[in-house]
Amino acid sequence: MSSSMVHETMKHFLRAEQFAVIGRVMTDRSRWDNKDQIPDLSQTSISIIIHPSVGLPLLKRLYPLPLTSASSSGASTNSSKGTETTPNEPRNVWFQPGADDAAIWEYVKERGIQDKVIGHGACVYRDGDALLQEMKDELEADGKGQSRL
């Protein structure tokens, strides 16, 4: 996946009302990427914890919240592949570095959803602030005024 495609996929992810984060929970609070308070994940969105630790629950089902009409408009066809996608097709998914593997990317490629899945070492934590600022600047340049970013 090209870096510009990853960049756009991350921006889409950051705009999403519902998303999935798939990764490992670390207990080492000295790491730069593990210093924030962990929110109540059941109230934020979808989270998948591969290795349960620090008392966080494992995901029980993939879509615990009802899909909004904006995010689920029925089945559609992926024109590049001719495959049908459904409202429950994975989208707005971030595999944290080290949480994905070749089998996952084979599935992503087969389904034609590369533009909906972040992985291969891409890190929303590392790049998120710069992307949010870029998105805010784009909205202001388009004359859309204040953003929710």
ZATORKOL-745943 format. One record per residue: x, y, z of N, C-alpha, C, O in turn; residue number from 1; residue in three letters. Coordinates in nm, 3 decimals. Layout:
<recs>
{{X Y Z} {X Y Z} {X Y Z} {X Y Z} NUM "ALA"}
...
</recs>
This chain:
<recs>
{{0.085 -0.117 0.000} {0.000 0.000 0.000} {0.090 0.123 0.000} {0.187 0.130 0.076} 1 "MET"}
{{0.059 0.219 -0.084} {0.140 0.340 -0.093} {0.123 0.426 0.032} {0.023 0.417 0.102} 2 "SER"}
{{0.223 0.510 0.059} {0.216 0.595 0.178} {0.101 0.695 0.169} {0.042 0.731 0.270} 3 "SER"}
{{0.069 0.741 0.047} {-0.043 0.835 0.034} {-0.177 0.765 0.062} {-0.268 0.827 0.117} 4 "SER"}
{{-0.188 0.637 0.025} {-0.311 0.562 0.054} {-0.324 0.540 0.205} {-0.433 0.552 0.261} 5 "MET"}
{{-0.213 0.507 0.271} {-0.214 0.490 0.417} {-0.255 0.621 0.483} {-0.336 0.623 0.576} 6 "VAL"}
{{-0.200 0.731 0.434} {-0.230 0.865 0.485} {-0.380 0.893 0.476} {-0.441 0.937 0.574} 7 "HIS"}
{{-0.440 0.868 0.360} {-0.584 0.893 0.341} {-0.668 0.798 0.425} {-0.771 0.838 0.479} 8 "GLU"}
{{-0.625 0.672 0.436} {-0.699 0.575 0.517} {-0.697 0.616 0.664} {-0.797 0.604 0.733} 9 "THR"}
{{-0.583 0.666 0.710} {-0.575 0.714 0.848} {-0.667 0.834 0.871} {-0.731 0.844 0.975} 10 "MET"}
{{-0.674 0.924 0.775} {-0.763 1.040 0.789} {-0.909 0.994 0.795} {-0.987 1.046 0.874} 11 "LYS"}
{{-0.944 0.896 0.711} {-1.080 0.841 0.714} {-1.107 0.778 0.851} {-1.215 0.796 0.909} 12 "HIS"}
{{-1.010 0.703 0.902} {-1.022 0.638 1.033} {-1.047 0.742 1.142} {-1.132 0.722 1.229} 13 "PHE"}
{{-0.974 0.853 1.138} {-0.987 0.956 1.241} {-1.121 1.028 1.234} {-1.165 1.085 1.334} 14 "LEU"}
{{-1.187 1.027 1.119} {-1.319 1.090 1.104} {-1.432 0.995 1.144} {-1.545 1.040 1.166} 15 "ARG"}
{{-1.404 0.867 1.154} {-1.507 0.766 1.174} {-1.575 0.777 1.310} {-1.512 0.808 1.411} 16 "ALA"}
{{-1.706 0.753 1.309} {-1.780 0.746 1.435} {-1.757 0.613 1.504} {-1.752 0.605 1.627} 17 "GLU"}
{{-1.741 0.508 1.425} {-1.715 0.375 1.479} {-1.588 0.323 1.414} {-1.565 0.343 1.295} 18 "GLN"}
{{-1.507 0.255 1.494} {-1.382 0.203 1.443} {-1.340 0.085 1.529} {-1.394 0.061 1.637} 19 "PHE"}
{{-1.242 0.012 1.480} {-1.185 -0.099 1.556} {-1.036 -0.078 1.567} {-0.970 -0.042 1.469} 20 "ALA"}
{{-0.984 -0.101 1.685} {-0.840 -0.099 1.708} {-0.802 -0.239 1.753} {-0.854 -0.290 1.851} 21 "VAL"}
{{-0.711 -0.299 1.679} {-0.671 -0.436 1.708} {-0.525 -0.434 1.747} {-0.440 -0.387 1.671} 22 "ILE"}
{{-0.496 -0.483 1.864} {-0.358 -0.480 1.909} {-0.339 -0.551 2.041} {-0.426 -0.624 2.088} 23 "GLY"}
{{-0.225 -0.527 2.097} {-0.190 -0.586 2.226} {-0.188 -0.475 2.330} {-0.140 -0.365 2.303} 24 "ARG"}
{{-0.238 -0.505 2.446} {-0.234 -0.408 2.554} {-0.101 -0.427 2.627} {-0.066 -0.539 2.666} 25 "VAL"}
{{-0.030 -0.318 2.644} {0.099 -0.324 2.713} {0.082 -0.278 2.857} {-0.002 -0.194 2.887} 26 "MET"}
{{0.162 -0.334 2.943} {0.159 -0.293 3.083} {0.277 -0.203 3.118} {0.281 -0.148 3.228} 27 "THR"}
{{0.373 -0.187 3.029} {0.491 -0.105 3.054} {0.458 0.042 3.032} {0.459 0.089 2.918} 28 "ASP"}
{{0.428 0.115 3.140} {0.388 0.255 3.130} {0.504 0.349 3.096} {0.481 0.467 3.073} 29 "ARG"}
{{0.627 0.298 3.092} {0.740 0.384 3.057} {0.753 0.404 2.906} {0.822 0.495 2.861} 30 "SER"}
{{0.686 0.320 2.828} {0.694 0.333 2.682} {0.621 0.459 2.638} {0.519 0.496 2.696} 31 "ARG"}
{{0.675 0.527 2.535} {0.616 0.652 2.487} {0.473 0.634 2.439} {0.392 0.726 2.449} 32 "TRP"}
{{0.441 0.515 2.388} {0.308 0.491 2.331} {0.211 0.430 2.431} {0.105 0.382 2.391} 33 "ASP"}
{{0.246 0.430 2.559} {0.159 0.369 2.659} {0.151 0.456 2.784} {0.144 0.403 2.896} 34 "ASN"}
{{0.153 0.587 2.767} {0.149 0.676 2.883} {0.013 0.738 2.907} {-0.011 0.795 3.013} 35 "LYS"}
{{-0.076 0.729 2.811} {-0.209 0.788 2.827} {-0.296 0.702 2.917} {-0.275 0.582 2.929} 36 "ASP"}
{{-0.394 0.767 2.979} {-0.493 0.693 3.055} {-0.574 0.608 2.958} {-0.609 0.654 2.849} 37 "GLN"}
{{-0.604 0.487 2.996} {-0.685 0.401 2.912} {-0.831 0.430 2.941} {-0.875 0.414 3.054} 38 "ILE"}
{{-0.908 0.474 2.840} {-1.048 0.506 2.863} {-1.132 0.379 2.879} {-1.083 0.268 2.858} 39 "PRO"}
{{-1.256 0.397 2.916} {-1.349 0.285 2.919} {-1.379 0.249 2.774} {-1.461 0.314 2.709} 40 "ASP"}
{{-1.312 0.147 2.724} {-1.321 0.114 2.582} {-1.461 0.078 2.538} {-1.496 0.096 2.421} 41 "LEU"}
{{-1.543 0.027 2.629} {-1.679 -0.010 2.590} {-1.762 0.114 2.557} {-1.866 0.102 2.491} 42 "SER"}
{{-1.719 0.232 2.601} {-1.794 0.354 2.574} {-1.738 0.434 2.457} {-1.802 0.530 2.413} 43 "GLN"}
{{-1.621 0.398 2.406} {-1.560 0.479 2.301} {-1.596 0.428 2.162} {-1.647 0.505 2.080} 44 "THR"}
{{-1.571 0.306 2.135} {-1.600 0.245 2.006} {-1.567 0.097 2.018} {-1.578 0.039 2.126} 45 "SER"}
{{-1.528 0.039 1.910} {-1.498 -0.104 1.908} {-1.350 -0.121 1.935} {-1.268 -0.054 1.873} 46 "ILE"}
{{-1.315 -0.208 2.026} {-1.175 -0.237 2.054} {-1.158 -0.387 2.063} {-1.239 -0.456 2.124} 47 "SER"}
{{-1.053 -0.435 2.003} {-1.024 -0.578 2.007} {-0.890 -0.592 2.077} {-0.789 -0.540 2.030} 48 "ILE"}
{{-0.889 -0.662 2.186} {-0.767 -0.680 2.262} {-0.720 -0.824 2.240} {-0.790 -0.919 2.275} 49 "ILE"}
{{-0.602 -0.839 2.181} {-0.551 -0.973 2.152} {-0.504 -1.041 2.280} {-0.530 -1.160 2.300} 50 "ILE"}
{{-0.436 -0.969 2.366} {-0.384 -1.025 2.491} {-0.441 -0.945 2.607} {-0.397 -0.834 2.634} 51 "HIS"}
{{-0.540 -1.002 2.677} {-0.602 -0.925 2.784} {-0.505 -0.902 2.900} {-0.441 -0.996 2.948} 52 "PRO"}
{{-0.495 -0.779 2.941} {-0.416 -0.745 3.058} {-0.471 -0.617 3.116} {-0.562 -0.557 3.058} 53 "SER"}
{{-0.420 -0.575 3.225} {-0.464 -0.456 3.298} {-0.616 -0.446 3.308} {-0.671 -0.336 3.310} 54 "VAL"}
{{-0.684 -0.561 3.315} {-0.826 -0.562 3.340} {-0.916 -0.522 3.224} {-1.035 -0.501 3.245} 55 "GLY"}
{{-0.863 -0.511 3.103} {-0.948 -0.474 2.989} {-1.015 -0.599 2.933} {-0.952 -0.704 2.922} 56 "LEU"}
{{-1.143 -0.589 2.897} {-1.215 -0.706 2.849} {-1.181 -0.739 2.704} {-1.143 -0.652 2.626} 57 "PRO"}
{{-1.196 -0.866 2.671} {-1.185 -0.907 2.531} {-1.315 -0.873 2.460} {-1.421 -0.868 2.522} 58 "LEU"}
{{-1.306 -0.849 2.331} {-1.423 -0.819 2.251} {-1.516 -0.940 2.247} {-1.470 -1.052 2.225} 59 "LEU"}
{{-1.643 -0.918 2.267} {-1.740 -1.028 2.265} {-1.803 -1.045 2.127} {-1.834 -1.156 2.086} 60 "LYS"}
{{-1.822 -0.934 2.056} {-1.875 -0.940 1.920} {-1.822 -0.819 1.845} {-1.785 -0.718 1.906} 61 "ARG"}
{{-1.817 -0.828 1.714} {-1.750 -0.726 1.635} {-1.822 -0.593 1.633} {-1.757 -0.489 1.637} 62 "LEU"}
{{-1.955 -0.592 1.627} {-2.029 -0.467 1.619} {-2.125 -0.456 1.736} {-2.245 -0.482 1.720} 63 "TYR"}
{{-2.077 -0.417 1.855} {-2.165 -0.411 1.971} {-2.266 -0.297 1.965} {-2.369 -0.303 2.031} 64 "PRO"}
{{-2.238 -0.194 1.887} {-2.329 -0.081 1.874} {-2.407 -0.093 1.744} {-2.353 -0.144 1.646} 65 "LEU"}
{{-2.531 -0.047 1.740} {-2.603 -0.049 1.612} {-2.534 0.042 1.513} {-2.487 0.151 1.548} 66 "PRO"}
{{-2.527 -0.002 1.388} {-2.466 0.079 1.284} {-2.559 0.194 1.249} {-2.680 0.175 1.240} 67 "LEU"}
{{-2.503 0.312 1.230} {-2.584 0.428 1.192} {-2.619 0.419 1.045} {-2.552 0.349 0.969} 68 "THR"}
{{-2.722 0.491 1.005} {-2.761 0.488 0.864} {-2.651 0.544 0.776} {-2.639 0.505 0.660} 69 "SER"}
{{-2.571 0.636 0.829} {-2.461 0.693 0.750} {-2.352 0.591 0.725} {-2.283 0.597 0.623} 70 "ALA"}
{{-2.336 0.497 0.819} {-2.228 0.400 0.801} {-2.278 0.267 0.748} {-2.197 0.179 0.717} 71 "SER"}
{{-2.409 0.248 0.736} {-2.460 0.123 0.682} {-2.575 0.151 0.587} {-2.689 0.170 0.630} 72 "SER"}
{{-2.545 0.154 0.462} {-2.650 0.184 0.365} {-2.685 0.063 0.281} {-2.732 0.077 0.168} 73 "SER"}
{{-2.661 -0.055 0.334} {-2.690 -0.176 0.259} {-2.569 -0.222 0.182} {-2.462 -0.162 0.190} 74 "GLY"}
{{-2.585 -0.329 0.108} {-2.473 -0.385 0.032} {-2.438 -0.294 -0.083} {-2.523 -0.227 -0.141} 75 "ALA"}
{{-2.310 -0.292 -0.116} {-2.264 -0.216 -0.231} {-2.160 -0.299 -0.304} {-2.108 -0.396 -0.250} 76 "SER"}
{{-2.130 -0.261 -0.426} {-2.034 -0.336 -0.504} {-1.903 -0.261 -0.510} {-1.900 -0.141 -0.537} 77 "THR"}
{{-1.795 -0.333 -0.486} {-1.662 -0.276 -0.499} {-1.628 -0.283 -0.647} {-1.603 -0.392 -0.699} 78 "ASN"}
{{-1.627 -0.169 -0.714} {-1.613 -0.168 -0.859} {-1.480 -0.222 -0.907} {-1.473 -0.279 -1.015} 79 "SER"}
{{-1.373 -0.207 -0.829} {-1.243 -0.254 -0.876} {-1.235 -0.406 -0.873} {-1.160 -0.465 -0.952} 80 "SER"}
{{-1.309 -0.471 -0.784} {-1.303 -0.615 -0.771} {-1.431 -0.684 -0.817} {-1.430 -0.803 -0.847} 81 "LYS"}
{{-1.541 -0.609 -0.822} {-1.668 -0.670 -0.854} {-1.721 -0.753 -0.738} {-1.810 -0.836 -0.758} 82 "GLY"}
{{-1.669 -0.731 -0.618} {-1.716 -0.806 -0.502} {-1.819 -0.724 -0.427} {-1.815 -0.601 -0.428} 83 "THR"}
{{-1.910 -0.794 -0.364} {-2.013 -0.725 -0.287} {-1.965 -0.703 -0.145} {-1.908 -0.793 -0.084} 84 "GLU"}
{{-1.986 -0.583 -0.094} {-1.954 -0.555 0.045} {-2.084 -0.534 0.120} {-2.183 -0.487 0.064} 85 "THR"}
{{-2.083 -0.569 0.247} {-2.202 -0.557 0.329} {-2.178 -0.454 0.439} {-2.064 -0.413 0.461} 86 "THR"}
{{-2.284 -0.412 0.507} {-2.265 -0.314 0.615} {-2.167 -0.363 0.722} {-2.102 -0.281 0.787} 87 "PRO"}
{{-2.157 -0.492 0.742} {-2.067 -0.545 0.845} {-1.929 -0.578 0.792} {-1.849 -0.640 0.862} 88 "ASN"}
{{-1.899 -0.537 0.668} {-1.765 -0.555 0.614} {-1.668 -0.472 0.698} {-1.701 -0.361 0.737} 89 "GLU"}
{{-1.550 -0.525 0.726} {-1.454 -0.446 0.804} {-1.426 -0.311 0.740} {-1.406 -0.301 0.619} 90 "PRO"}
{{-1.425 -0.208 0.820} {-1.390 -0.074 0.775} {-1.346 0.005 0.898} {-1.386 -0.027 1.010} 91 "ARG"}
{{-1.267 0.106 0.876} {-1.216 0.186 0.988} {-1.147 0.097 1.092} {-1.175 0.105 1.211} 92 "ASN"}
{{-1.057 0.013 1.041} {-0.987 -0.082 1.127} {-0.839 -0.045 1.129} {-0.778 -0.021 1.024} 93 "VAL"}
{{-0.781 -0.040 1.248} {-0.638 -0.017 1.263} {-0.576 -0.133 1.337} {-0.608 -0.159 1.453} 94 "TRP"}
{{-0.486 -0.203 1.270} {-0.404 -0.305 1.334} {-0.281 -0.234 1.388} {-0.199 -0.186 1.310} 95 "PHE"}
{{-0.268 -0.227 1.518} {-0.152 -0.163 1.576} {-0.027 -0.239 1.532} {-0.034 -0.358 1.503} 96 "GLN"}
{{0.088 -0.170 1.528} {0.211 -0.238 1.485} {0.232 -0.370 1.559} {0.227 -0.375 1.682} 97 "PRO"}
{{0.256 -0.475 1.482} {0.279 -0.607 1.538} {0.155 -0.692 1.555} {0.166 -0.809 1.592} 98 "GLY"}
{{0.037 -0.637 1.529} {-0.087 -0.712 1.552} {-0.140 -0.778 1.424} {-0.231 -0.860 1.432} 99 "ALA"}
{{-0.084 -0.744 1.308} {-0.133 -0.802 1.183} {-0.032 -0.905 1.130} {0.082 -0.912 1.175} 100 "ASP"}
{{-0.079 -0.983 1.033} {0.009 -1.081 0.970} {-0.033 -1.102 0.825} {-0.128 -1.039 0.778} 101 "ASP"}
{{0.038 -1.188 0.755} {0.014 -1.209 0.611} {-0.128 -1.258 0.583} {-0.187 -1.219 0.483} 102 "ALA"}
{{-0.183 -1.344 0.668} {-0.317 -1.397 0.646} {-0.422 -1.285 0.649} {-0.517 -1.287 0.571} 103 "ALA"}
{{-0.404 -1.191 0.738} {-0.497 -1.078 0.746} {-0.492 -0.998 0.617} {-0.597 -0.962 0.563} 104 "ILE"}
{{-0.372 -0.969 0.568} {-0.359 -0.886 0.448} {-0.403 -0.960 0.322} {-0.444 -0.897 0.225} 105 "TRP"}
{{-0.395 -1.093 0.324} {-0.449 -1.170 0.213} {-0.601 -1.152 0.208} {-0.658 -1.132 0.101} 106 "GLU"}
{{-0.667 -1.161 0.325} {-0.811 -1.140 0.333} {-0.848 -0.998 0.288} {-0.941 -0.980 0.210} 107 "TYR"}
{{-0.776 -0.899 0.338} {-0.802 -0.759 0.303} {-0.793 -0.740 0.152} {-0.878 -0.674 0.092} 108 "VAL"}
{{-0.690 -0.796 0.092} {-0.671 -0.783 -0.053} {-0.783 -0.854 -0.130} {-0.836 -0.800 -0.226} 109 "LYS"}
{{-0.818 -0.976 -0.087} {-0.926 -1.052 -0.153} {-1.057 -0.975 -0.150} {-1.131 -0.976 -0.249} 110 "GLU"}
{{-1.087 -0.908 -0.040} {-1.212 -0.834 -0.026} {-1.205 -0.695 -0.090} {-1.308 -0.629 -0.104} 111 "ARG"}
{{-1.085 -0.651 -0.128} {-1.072 -0.519 -0.189} {-1.097 -0.405 -0.092} {-1.151 -0.301 -0.130} 112 "GLY"}
{{-1.057 -0.424 0.033} {-1.084 -0.323 0.135} {-0.954 -0.261 0.189} {-0.948 -0.220 0.305} 113 "ILE"}
{{-0.852 -0.256 0.106} {-0.724 -0.199 0.149} {-0.738 -0.055 0.195} {-0.662 -0.010 0.281} 114 "GLN"}
{{-0.833 0.018 0.139} {-0.851 0.158 0.176} {-0.929 0.175 0.307} {-0.956 0.288 0.347} 115 "ASP"}
{{-0.965 0.065 0.372} {-1.043 0.072 0.496} {-0.968 0.015 0.615} {-1.017 0.019 0.728} 116 "LYS"}
{{-0.848 -0.038 0.590} {-0.773 -0.106 0.695} {-0.632 -0.047 0.704} {-0.564 -0.032 0.602} 117 "VAL"}
{{-0.590 -0.015 0.824} {-0.456 0.040 0.849} {-0.372 -0.068 0.915} {-0.420 -0.137 1.005} 118 "ILE"}
{{-0.250 -0.083 0.871} {-0.160 -0.181 0.931} {-0.021 -0.170 0.873} {0.023 -0.062 0.836} 119 "GLY"}
{{0.046 -0.283 0.866} {0.184 -0.288 0.813} {0.274 -0.191 0.889} {0.364 -0.131 0.829} 120 "HIS"}
{{0.252 -0.175 1.019} {0.337 -0.087 1.100} {0.292 0.057 1.108} {0.351 0.136 1.182} 121 "GLY"}
{{0.189 0.095 1.032} {0.139 0.233 1.039} {0.083 0.258 1.179} {0.021 0.170 1.238} 122 "ALA"}
{{0.106 0.377 1.231} {0.069 0.405 1.370} {-0.011 0.533 1.383} {0.041 0.643 1.361} 123 "CYS"}
{{-0.138 0.520 1.418} {-0.225 0.636 1.438} {-0.178 0.718 1.557} {-0.188 0.841 1.555} 124 "VAL"}
{{-0.127 0.653 1.662} {-0.075 0.728 1.778} {0.038 0.821 1.736} {0.041 0.938 1.773} 125 "TYR"}
{{0.131 0.767 1.659} {0.249 0.844 1.618} {0.212 0.957 1.523} {0.262 1.068 1.537} 126 "ARG"}
{{0.125 0.929 1.426} {0.096 1.023 1.318} {-0.034 1.100 1.337} {-0.063 1.192 1.261} 127 "ASP"}
{{-0.113 1.063 1.437} {-0.247 1.119 1.452} {-0.254 1.269 1.471} {-0.338 1.334 1.408} 128 "GLY"}
{{-0.169 1.325 1.555} {-0.175 1.470 1.579} {-0.151 1.549 1.451} {-0.223 1.645 1.423} 129 "ASP"}
{{-0.051 1.509 1.374} {-0.021 1.579 1.249} {-0.136 1.563 1.150} {-0.171 1.658 1.079} 130 "ALA"}
{{-0.196 1.445 1.144} {-0.310 1.423 1.054} {-0.431 1.506 1.096} {-0.498 1.563 1.011} 131 "LEU"}
{{-0.458 1.512 1.225} {-0.571 1.593 1.273} {-0.550 1.740 1.239} {-0.645 1.808 1.199} 132 "LEU"}
{{-0.429 1.788 1.254} {-0.400 1.928 1.219} {-0.418 1.950 1.070} {-0.475 2.051 1.028} 133 "GLN"}
{{-0.371 1.856 0.990} {-0.388 1.866 0.844} {-0.536 1.867 0.806} {-0.577 1.945 0.720} 134 "GLU"}
{{-0.615 1.782 0.870} {-0.758 1.776 0.841} {-0.826 1.907 0.880} {-0.913 1.956 0.808} 135 "MET"}
{{-0.787 1.963 0.994} {-0.843 2.091 1.039} {-0.806 2.201 0.940} {-0.891 2.283 0.905} 136 "LYS"}
{{-0.681 2.204 0.896} {-0.636 2.304 0.798} {-0.713 2.291 0.667} {-0.748 2.392 0.606} 137 "ASP"}
{{-0.738 2.168 0.623} {-0.813 2.146 0.499} {-0.955 2.201 0.511} {-1.005 2.265 0.419} 138 "GLU"}
{{-1.020 2.175 0.625} {-1.156 2.226 0.646} {-1.159 2.379 0.645} {-1.247 2.440 0.584} 139 "LEU"}
{{-1.063 2.439 0.712} {-1.057 2.585 0.715} {-1.028 2.643 0.577} {-1.084 2.746 0.540} 140 "GLU"}
{{-0.942 2.577 0.500} {-0.910 2.623 0.365} {-1.030 2.611 0.273} {-1.047 2.690 0.180} 141 "ALA"}
{{-1.115 2.511 0.299} {-1.236 2.491 0.218} {-1.347 2.586 0.260} {-1.455 2.586 0.200} 142 "ASP"}
{{-1.323 2.666 0.363} {-1.423 2.761 0.408} {-1.535 2.698 0.489} {-1.643 2.755 0.498} 143 "GLY"}
{{-1.510 2.581 0.547} {-1.615 2.514 0.622} {-1.618 2.559 0.767} {-1.697 2.507 0.847} 144 "LYS"}
{{-1.533 2.654 0.803} {-1.537 2.708 0.938} {-1.482 2.612 1.041} {-1.389 2.536 1.014} 145 "GLY"}
{{-1.541 2.617 1.158} {-1.495 2.534 1.269} {-1.524 2.388 1.241} {-1.630 2.352 1.190} 146 "GLN"}
{{-1.428 2.304 1.277} {-1.447 2.161 1.260} {-1.466 2.098 1.397} {-1.447 2.163 1.500} 147 "SER"}
{{-1.502 1.972 1.398} {-1.514 1.900 1.524} {-1.383 1.831 1.559} {-1.376 1.755 1.656} 148 "ARG"}
{{-1.278 1.858 1.480} {-1.149 1.794 1.504} {-1.072 1.862 1.613} {-0.961 1.821 1.646} 149 "LEU"}
</recs>
